[in-house]
């Protein structure tokens, strides 16, 4: 079984300040972890993914995330927020073993607001 | 290389009608997944298909919902006798292989049931 917890439903930051979006996961297997972003009325875009290689993963648009097994966390960060970063962010877990169960499990999402 | 295509983007149905949602995966992808997003919630897995096979339908409601991915043509998610609770955004994703591969999402179909 696997699950994702995104404790914060809404995060607000000022433009130019750091962004931290928290994610904790639970998985019976060594998981693959993803962050997706969804802009209003748009589809989902992959920001980055972790698949048991380097624990610090760099993604698009200056985002990165660090896999911490001891804390079962995969928090998303960005040094400096832009107005265009305002969107919904989903942390996602998938079992990394090969098998029939390929479904992604999504967190409830975090709405990021960026103030001018 | 075009991304995952979904149509229609918006679909309005009255209660009791049928809704057909189409998904064309990325070129070279033979695995398709359907997810449903209810208002202010994350996406929930519905079904996973390969060409002509349903691999995992554990997230599909037991009645009124069906999905197919024929040898030729797009994947179809079909909802019969729609009810207001079916109003949601339905997303399709595709991957070249299964398990741990990145899934690439389409823009979604927003279904509104009146």
Interface residues (C-beta under 8 A of the other chain):
Chain A: X4 X32 X34 X36 X41 X42 X43 X44 X45 X46 X49 X51 X90 X94 X95 X96 X97 X98 X99 X100 X101 X102 X103 X104 X105 X106 X107 X108 X109
Chain B: X4 X6 X31 X33 X35 X41 X42 X43 X44 X45 X48 X55 X56 X58 X59 X91 X93 X95 X98 X99 X100 X101 X102 X103 X104 X105 X106 X107 X108 X110
